[in-house]
Amino acid sequence: AFCGLLCQVDAQCPSGAQCKQLSQMGVGLCMYAASFTDWARAATTRKLAVGWPNRGGQLASFQVAKTFQALQNLKSKYGMDDGDVDMLTLKELLNSIAP
């Protein structure tokens, strides 16, 4: 679950945060500035972790097919574009390990 602080001006936000206005909502949200590099380096941040149990070094084709279908479901559910970089990377990974 995520939590956020609504605001109208920066003074209503905690130290170091700025009030970013959400034009459609008519309110703002307190946000901390973080570069992608800082976010990616954070030890507790993990975008995606993929792993299967190892059975003699071979992945069963059903595991790859099931994972591919799960990715397709995520793509549909969240309206991801066909050219989404993360999705393309995962599909390439699955194609490279398919039996």
N, C-alpha and C positions, 0 to 999 in steps of 0.2 A: 504494500500500500504506500501511496505517496501522500505527502502533506505539504501544504503551501500556505503562505501568509498573504492575505489580500491587503492592498494598500491603495492610496491615492497619491502620496508623495513619498520621496526618499526618507524623510524623517520618521515615517511610520515603520521602517524596516530595521532589522538588527544591524549592528555595526558591520560595515563592509558590503552590505547588500544594497541594491538599487531597485526602485519601483519601476517595473516595466509595464507599460500600459497595454492592455488587451483591448484593441479597438472594438471588437464585436461585443464584448461583455460590459464595457463602460467602467471597468475597474482595472487595477494593476495587480501584479504578482511580484513579491520580493524575490530577487534573484541575485546570486553571486556570480561574478564573472570568472570563467575558467576557460583556459585555452584547451584545444583538443589534446595537445601534448601533455598538459597537466592532468587531464581526465584519463588519458591512456596510461599514464605512469602510476596512477593511484593503485596501490597494492590490493585494495579490496574491490576494485572495479573489474568485472569480467563481462564482456559483451556476449560471449558464447563459448560454451564448453561442449565438446563432442567426444564421445568415447564409447567403445564397445568392448565386451569381454573378449579376450583372446582365446580362440580355440584352434590351436595348432597353427596359428599365423594366418588363417584364412577367414575372411568374412563371408557369411552366407549371403547369397544373392537376395534373399527376402529381407535381410537387415538393411541393405542398401536401398532396396525398393521402398521399404517402409519409411526410411529416413527421407528419401526423395519426396514421397507423398506428404509427409509431415511438413516439409519445406513449402510444397505447393499450397497446402492448407493455410500456412502462415501468410504466404504471399496473398492469397485471396482474402483472408480475414482482415489484414491490415492494409489492403490496397497498394501493395508494393509494385513498383514499375518493373517491367521485364529487364531493364538495364540496371537494376539495383546492384551496386558493387558487391555488397556482402552476400547477396543471394547468388550472384554469378560465381563468386569464389567458392561457396559451399557446393554448388553444383559441379564445378570443376573438380573439387576434392572427391566428391562421390563418384564421378566418372573415372577418376584415376585409380580408385580402390575397388571398383566393381570387379567381381570375379569373372 
